[in-house]
């Protein structure tokens, strides 16, 4: 049978959203906790209440539901061929599948309510064989006369239909690892690029797929044109698809590109077939943001309401780049669509909480793991990843289903952040990172992770009310409550302000020449972990609202790191980028982007409450390295 170790025997259900305040104190707060040693996994803890009396312990996480950011569409994983087969044919007894599917796709009892799923169009590396929907014995079939989704009708379609029945809000994204081999320069699903003569059949392949799935009762919400288009694997399906004409994937040149395919073929084909499925560009790692920038800069693509935004993977770069893409293209959204856990991850609890939180803080509307299910040998698979870990494991001999740690780390978000929620402002604190959300039913969810190796006491301040809590080292908790926020917040300069707690960012290049990507957050190696802010160019800035300087300040400490010619300046201005200058710190050279040093300089002209603009400026003599900022504190 299916087992979800770590949950309390009493169900944790939607009733957490309706706990009333009692005895005149503020709203009741429900808490679930996961510890790094996995002795507690989404385990309900004793609740607490908001109060108007501050505890005075530890740092402060400020939550302000009047400041809203991106809508949230969901969290999930992929219906790979391997996952669908294991769930549909191997999970045993039949009650194991029923229980597991309920836990995955509802919020009843132990359910975590996955609501944004992905499915490969044909084989991926986590499949039992290499197949497309029109292999045709290797012979060309440009009219797609032999197109068929018969393969998916055995396992993939039944599992998707069951999931959507359990969670009607579930959104589905589909994309190919490779089109049929006869469309490609390699004449195989492995390697190669799309032939220049195959743009029209390629577009028709998507139309046929969407129509066939619709006939099977499944509407597909999003597609991307190619999984990981800059990587050409040697032993499983893949394809080179650079962003623009004349591009390449490393040393491999391609006669075709994503901009041409999308603008001239895919969008017209979808329109001609009256298909409303939206398109996500790119679908690869955070470390090549010029790819989606290039595609979305095309005027036709940028103007198309059917192009929803960019899809990202987590195997390189930092989630912070999504915020700068959002600044470039404010009408286009960002989705994290793949990052597998694996035996290659030294601490999965830490990796998940750090990354999912950072994705949410950087405009991500979805966070998607890789395979929903695998067996005890991390298969079956054909080539590719033999070390990727799933959300649930189905034993290939007994059919028993067990739940991995990623079920719980994902559940900290997916169970409590409902589709249609919006992210709201929350700050980080020394050693603590957070993400907060307002659900459409009025409930609030706050996820806080202790990124340090120390026990961390802290306060959560929501308007004029607060509560105190203490997190174990490397532990994460989700707090949920209902009620109306009363008042706002002021950040006292008595506390260290984490650079990653900004309310917004900007810069002279954000909507200008598009040659830089502006400020980004990234995991820091400094003491107490968390995220630093870096990748700065001249004129980039971060805004911190409601900073209370009190009667006066005399100096400021800035925790910085910089590698190279570091003679720029970090300036602190009141209320605008050109407002009153409070302090200017010469960016120190620390011989490394993660070698940290605290610089202290005099500060003046600041009293009372202001919005603080922290501006990175290059010297008049030209560009220089402008460094990373972890935190600052006025004295």
Order of alpha helices (4+ residues) and beta strands (2+ residues): beta-beta-beta-beta-alpha-alpha-beta-alpha-alpha-beta-alpha-beta-beta-beta-alpha-beta-alpha-alpha-beta-alpha-beta-beta-alpha-beta-beta-beta-beta-beta-alpha-beta-beta-beta-beta-beta-beta-beta-beta-beta-beta-beta-beta-beta-beta-beta-beta-beta-beta
